[in-house]
């Protein structure tokens, strides 16, 4: 390199448009840099910093921009567009002979996955859209158990996101289509449905417990044609187990959880299904109680594990089949969420701690009633 261009100087050029970055570098390095290229203002420079020669600093500044520097004299450079070498011509691939092994049918074929979020039940293979389905066994397999509601489902799929503000306060987003982390007067971009009924308009996701839920369907949007406003991002549909009109059944589930440096928790849930009149009338009752142990301390009020959350709720459904192909479902969903304080920490107060003068409690009372009339024809339409 020329003598003047090899002198090392302290260089500090911030990222920005390439033409401005070149002017700053020329001033700091004491050299002349010119160019007749028209597109320098549209290119972005990553910036450069350090004790460098003008030649090295210019090479680093132009890296990845599509431009290169030419030395014209002891202290002068010209910026030109970098020439792209032609791609080598690859020889035609040789034909590959594939041997297809005979297909051996499974002794137990996999069950069909039926999508119901399209207003009309259809096979998942025939559904002309993008969706994710968590079935009852799949929810348990990925850890999205009923006690944690939608939190584990959010962690299991990248297309579903939440604000993580706490039970009953989260807002859900699909594919990153979001309006705000806070609730407002407009309808949410991703709506949550329980069966055929939306559970909220512009409020947060109530965080309904997933116990006795058959599957969770995440239908990517926009879905305004089927679901109207509030579906630009997509739909999250909770499909509960329907009332069984043929047999009695009951289940009970419970668990205990521990949190490192926090308080223990636990949950208990149960379900009862009773056919009152076989193939005609039946009821299904679900009840649950969940306690999530806190893990955040308040150092100012000398309190530990202040963000404990308690959730109690249940569902009661009645199904009537007055005629062949007709079903009438009526039900109530109720849930109560309470937390003595919010779940946030402050930097500087310690690990998972904060300092607040007053408690910031949260309480939610949720009640939903629904009636669904369904008619199924012989060809499967309903």
N, C-alpha and C positions, 0 to 999 in steps of 0.2 A: 504494500500500500504506500502511497505518497507520504512524505515526512510529516506534513502538517496534519494529514488525516489520521496519522498514527498516534498523535499526542493524546494522552488519556486525560479526560476532564470529568468533573462531577455532573452527571446527567440525571434529570428528573422530568420526564414528560408524562403527563397524565393521559389516560385513555380518552379517545374522542375521535372526531373526524380526522381523516388522514392528512388533509391539506393543512389544517391548523397544527397538528402534531409535528409535521415536517418543518413548519415555520418556527416553532418553539425550539426544536432540536438544532436548527441552523443557528439560531441566536445563541444558544447555550454552548455549542461546540465551536463557534467562530468560523463557520464554513459557509459556502454558497451552495444552495440546493435548488435546482430548477426542474421544471417539467412542462411538457406540452400536452400531457394526458388530460382529457376532459373529465374523467370520472373520479378524481381524487377526493372530491368533497363527499361522494356517496360511500366511499370505503371507510371502514372503522379500524382504528389502530388500537392495539391492546396496551400501549404505553411501554415505557422503558425507564429503568432507574438503576443507577450504579456509577462507578468510576470506570468509564469506557472511552475508547477512541471513537472518533466521529464515524469511522467505517463500521466498527462493530455495533455501535448504537443504532445506526441507520439500518443495518441488516436485521437487527432484532425488531425494530419498529415496523419494518415492512413484512415481517414473517406472517404468513397467512392472509395477506391482503391482495395477493395477485400481482404485486408490483415488485420490481427489483431496482437496485441502484447501479449506475455506471460511473466510474471514476473518469473525470475529464481533465483534472489537473491537481496540483498539490492540495488545494482546499476547495475544490468544486466537484459537485456530483449532479447527475441527471437521473430523474426517476422515469422509468419506462415500464410498460406492461410486460409481465413475465410471459415468456413464450411457453406454451404447453406442448410437450413432445407428443407426436402421434402415437396412438395406441398400437401395440404390435398385433398383427393379424394372427388370430389363433387358428390352428388347423381344425378342420371339421372333425367332430368327435366320431369315434368308431361306433357302429351300431352295437347295442347291448342286447343280448338275448336274455329275456327274463323268463324264469321258470316259475309258474304259479302253482303253488301247492293246493291240492283239493281242500275245499272248505268243509270242515267237520262240524256239524251242528252241535251246539251245547245241549247237554242233557236237561239243564234248567235255564231257559232263555231269560235274559234280563227283563225286568218289568218296564212297561212303557212309561215315559215321563209325559204327563199331560199338562199343557199350559192352559190356565183358565183366566189369565189376566187380559186376554184379548176379547172378553165378553162372550166368546164362543170357544168351548174346549177344543183343542187341537193338539196333535202330536208335536213334540218339541222339534222333531226332524222336519216337519212341514211348516214350522212357524217362520214367516219371512221377516225376521227382525233379530236384534241382538238382545239377549236376556241371560240372566243367571238365576239358577234355581237351587235352593238349599232344601232338600227333603228332610224328613224327620231324622232318618239315620245319618244323613250327611251333616246336619247341624251338630249332632253329637260327635261325629268324626272330626270335624274341624274345630271343635271346642266351643261353638256358638250355642251353649246350653241355655235353657230357658231362664235360669237365674240371672243371667247377664243381659237379657233382652237383645237389642240390636248391636251392642258394643262389640261382641265377638264376630258377628256377621260383617261389621265394618272392617275389622282386622283381617277377615278371611278373603275379601275381594277388593281389588284396587279401584273399581269403578264407583264404590259407595264410600262416601266420606261423611264425617260428623264433626260438630264443633267441640265435643268433649266438655261441655259445660256442666254435665251431671244428669242424673236420672230425671226425666220429665222436663229438661231444659235444652236438650240437644236439638239442633236443626240438621236435617239430612240433605246431602247434595249427591247428585249422580253425575259422573264424568266431569266433575269440577264446575258444573253450571250452577253458580251461586249468586244470590243477591246481597246478603249480609249475614253476619253471624248472629244478629239480633232480630227479634220479631218486629214486624211493622204492619201497616194497614194493607199491604198487598199480599196476594196469595203466594205461598212458597213455590220455588222452582221445581221441587220434587215432592210429590204428595204421597202420603201413606194411607193405604186402604186396609181395613179389616173386613175380609170377605168382599162384599160389594159396596161397602160404605166408607167414605173418607173419614179419617179419625181427627183431622184438624184442617182448618182453613188457612189462616195466617199465623197460627201459633206453632210452638215447637212440637217435635215428636213426643207424644205422651210416654213413650218407653214402655208399651204394653208387654207384659210377661209372655214369653213364647211357650209356656207349658201347654201341652195338648194342642199345639199348632202342627198341622200336617206338613206344610212347606212354606217357604218364603220365596217370593218371585220378585226379581229386580228387572223391570222392563225399561230399557234405555229409551229416552225420548228423542224428539218431541212426540207426545202422545195426546195432543189436543183433540184429534179427531175422535178418539175413543173416550177420553176422560175430561175434556174441556180444559178450562184454565187450571194453572197449577201443575201442569205436566210437561213443561218445556224441557226439563232435565230428565224426567222419567217417572216411573211409578214403583213404589215398594208395596207389595201386596202380601199381607199375612193371611194365609188360608187355614182356618181352624178345622179340626176334625168335625164333621157333621154328626148330628144325632143319629145313632144306629137304631133303626126301628125293629130289628130282628133279634137282638140278644142283649143281655145285661153284661156290664163290664165295669171295672173299677181299677184305678191305679193310684199308687202313693209314691212320692219321691221326696227325698230329703238329702241334705248335705251340710257339711261344715267347711268353712274356709278360714285360712289364716293369712295375715299380711305381715311381711317383714317390717319391723319397727312400727307396727300398727295394731289395731284391735281385731279380734276374731269376728267372724260373721257366720251366717248360716241361712238355710232356706228349707221350706217344707211346702209341698203342694200335693193336691189330690184331685181326682176326677171320678165322677159317678155317671153312668149312662143307664137309663131305665126306659124300656119300651112299655108305655102304659096300655096301649092297644096295638098288638103285633101288626106290623106293616101299615099302621095308620097314624098312631100318635106316640111320641116319645119325648123325653127330656134329657138334658145333659148339663151337669153342674161341675164347674171348675173353681177351685179356691186355692190361694197361695199366699205365703208370707215370706218376705226376704229381708234380711238385715245385712248390709254391707259395712264391714268394719272400717272406721276412719283411720287415716294415716298422716294427717297434717296437724301440727301443733301450733298453738297460739302462745308465743313467748311473752307477750305483754300481759295477757290475762292468766298466764301460767296454766293453760289447759292443754290436754293431750287428746289427739285423735278427734278433732272437732268436726270433721266432715263425715260423720256416720250418717247413713241413709237407710230408711226403713220403707219398704213397699208392701202394701197389703191390697189384695184385689181378688176379683173372681168374675166368672161369666155364668149366665144362665140362659140356655137355649131350649126352645120348644119347636119341634117339627111335626107338621101335620101333612099327611098325604091323602087328600080327599078323593082323588081319582087316579087312574093309571096315567103316569107321566107328569102328574102335578105334585108339587111340594110347596109348602108355605113354611118359612122359617122366621121365627121371631125370637129376639134375644136382647139381653142387657149386658153391657160390659162396664164394670166399675173398678176403679183403682185409686188408691190414696198413696201419695209419696210425701215423705217429710224428711227434712234434713235440718239439724240444729245450726249448721253453719255451712258456708260455701267451700268448694274444693279448689282453692288456689293458694299458691305460696308466693312469697316475696323474696327477691334477690337481696342478700345481705342479712336476712333473718336466720339463716341456717338452712340445713338440708331439710326440705319438706316442712317449712315453718313460715310463719308470718307474725306480724305484730299489729293487732287491730284493737281499737277501743271498745267496740260493740260487736255483738254477734250479728250475723247476717243470715237468718234462717230462711228456709224455703219450704213451701207446702203446696201440694197440688191435689185437687179433688177432680177426678175425671169420671164422667158418666156418659155412656153412649147407648142409645136404643136403635134397633134396626128391625126391619121387616122386609123379607125378600120372597117374592113369588116367582117360581120357576116352572116352566113348561118344557118338557123334553119330548120330541117327536121320535118316531121309530128310526129315522135316518141319522139320529144323533144330534140334530140341531136343538138348541134351547135358548 
